[in-house]
């Protein structure tokens, strides 16, 4: 059926009917999915190219949520020149994981679980004060017990 696209002075474009702008096919579009909610939808991926200022999320209490509470891994990949790094939630273990590479469960350096237990899981042997899985340049304060195995 016919769609009306109307220019609204000093406001923008008004679209009736499906109330979405589609790009290429019906799986990629922009619409208002709820009152006050702008949805950017893609049945593939979304690529963003930005300048030196990067992406800025503004607001009174801005936040970025990754995931929708489904059973799935969610993470950020830092795509380096010769090495990638990741921070994310491994849904299989329910731990926040810091590691090398773009896949959960491999080359993990550190985890944090729901009990707030932080584990350095890297198994790098120490041969001096500047090597090993955990290297601290400054002093170390320990308020409770220390167990050394």
C-alpha positions as CSV (number, residue, x, y, z in Angstrom):
1,X,0.0,0.0,0.0
2,X,1.0,3.6,-0.3
3,X,3.2,5.2,2.3
4,X,3.3,8.9,3.1
5,X,6.6,10.5,3.8
6,X,6.1,14.0,5.1
7,X,8.7,16.7,5.8
8,X,7.9,18.4,9.1
9,X,9.5,21.8,9.3
10,X,12.3,22.0,11.9
11,X,11.5,18.4,13.1
12,X,12.4,15.9,10.4
13,X,10.7,13.2,8.3
14,X,7.3,11.7,9.4
15,X,6.6,8.2,8.2
16,X,3.2,6.6,8.5
17,X,2.0,3.0,8.0
18,X,4.8,0.6,9.2
19,X,6.5,3.5,10.9
20,X,9.9,2.3,10.1
21,X,12.6,3.1,7.6
22,X,13.9,0.0,5.9
23,X,17.4,-0.4,4.3
24,X,17.9,-3.1,1.7
25,X,15.2,-5.5,3.1
26,X,12.6,-5.8,5.9
27,X,15.3,-7.2,8.3
28,X,17.2,-3.9,8.6
29,X,15.4,-0.9,9.8
30,X,14.9,2.0,12.2
31,X,11.7,2.4,14.2
32,X,10.1,3.5,17.5
33,X,9.7,0.1,19.2
34,X,8.0,1.7,22.3
35,X,7.2,5.0,23.8
36,X,10.5,6.8,24.0
37,X,12.5,3.8,22.5
38,X,14.4,4.1,19.2
39,X,15.3,0.7,17.8
40,X,18.1,0.1,15.3
41,X,17.5,-3.4,13.9
42,X,19.6,-5.6,11.7
43,X,19.3,-9.2,10.7
44,X,23.1,-9.2,10.2
45,X,25.6,-6.9,11.9
46,X,25.9,-3.2,12.5
47,X,29.1,-1.4,11.6
48,X,29.9,2.1,12.9
49,X,32.7,4.3,11.7
50,X,33.4,7.3,13.9
51,X,36.0,9.9,14.1
52,X,38.5,10.6,16.9
53,X,35.8,11.7,19.3
54,X,34.4,8.1,19.4
55,X,30.9,7.2,20.5
56,X,29.5,9.2,23.4
57,X,26.5,8.1,25.4
58,X,24.8,11.1,27.1
59,X,22.0,11.5,29.6
60,X,21.3,12.0,33.3
61,X,22.4,8.4,34.2
62,X,23.6,6.9,30.9
63,X,24.3,3.2,30.7
64,X,25.1,0.6,28.1
65,X,23.5,-2.8,28.4
66,X,24.9,-5.7,26.5
67,X,22.6,-8.7,26.2
68,X,18.9,-9.4,26.9
69,X,19.1,-11.8,29.8
70,X,19.0,-14.8,27.5
71,X,21.4,-17.8,27.8
72,X,24.2,-16.4,25.7
73,X,27.8,-15.1,26.1
74,X,28.1,-11.4,25.9
75,X,31.4,-9.6,25.6
76,X,33.5,-6.7,24.2
77,X,36.3,-7.6,21.9
78,X,39.3,-5.2,21.7
79,X,40.4,-5.9,18.1
80,X,44.2,-5.3,18.2
81,X,46.7,-5.2,15.4
82,X,48.4,-8.5,16.4
83,X,46.4,-9.6,19.5
84,X,42.8,-9.4,20.5
85,X,41.6,-9.0,24.1
86,X,38.1,-9.5,25.6
87,X,36.0,-8.6,28.6
88,X,32.7,-10.4,29.0
89,X,30.1,-12.6,30.7
90,X,30.6,-16.3,30.0
91,X,27.1,-17.7,30.4
92,X,28.4,-21.2,30.8
93,X,30.2,-20.4,34.0
94,X,28.3,-17.2,35.0
95,X,31.6,-15.4,35.5
96,X,32.9,-12.1,34.2
97,X,36.0,-13.0,32.3
98,X,39.1,-11.1,31.1
99,X,41.2,-12.8,28.6
100,X,43.3,-12.9,25.4
101,X,41.5,-13.6,22.1
102,X,37.9,-13.4,21.0
103,X,36.4,-16.6,22.5
104,X,35.3,-17.3,26.0
105,X,36.8,-20.1,28.0
106,X,40.2,-20.0,26.4
107,X,43.3,-18.0,27.4
108,X,41.5,-16.5,30.4
109,X,43.6,-14.3,32.6
110,X,41.1,-13.3,35.3
111,X,37.5,-14.1,36.4
112,X,35.0,-12.5,38.8
113,X,32.1,-14.6,40.1
114,X,28.7,-13.8,41.6
115,X,30.3,-14.0,45.1
116,X,32.7,-11.3,44.1
117,X,35.6,-13.7,44.2
118,X,38.4,-12.5,41.9
119,X,40.7,-15.2,40.5
120,X,43.9,-14.7,38.6
121,X,43.6,-17.9,36.5
122,X,46.7,-17.4,34.3
123,X,49.2,-20.1,35.2
124,X,52.4,-18.2,34.3
125,X,55.3,-19.3,36.5
126,X,57.2,-16.6,38.5
127,X,61.0,-16.5,38.1
128,X,61.5,-13.0,39.6
129,X,59.6,-10.1,41.0
130,X,58.7,-9.0,37.5
131,X,57.3,-12.2,36.1
132,X,54.3,-14.5,36.9
133,X,50.5,-14.5,36.6
134,X,50.3,-11.4,38.9
135,X,52.9,-8.7,39.1
136,X,52.4,-5.8,41.5
137,X,54.8,-2.9,41.1
138,X,53.8,-1.2,44.3
139,X,53.3,-2.6,47.8
140,X,50.7,-5.2,48.8
141,X,48.4,-4.9,51.8
142,X,46.5,-7.9,53.0
143,X,43.9,-7.4,55.7
144,X,43.3,-11.1,56.5
145,X,45.0,-14.5,56.0
146,X,47.5,-15.2,53.3
147,X,47.9,-18.8,52.1
148,X,50.9,-19.7,50.0
149,X,51.1,-23.1,48.4
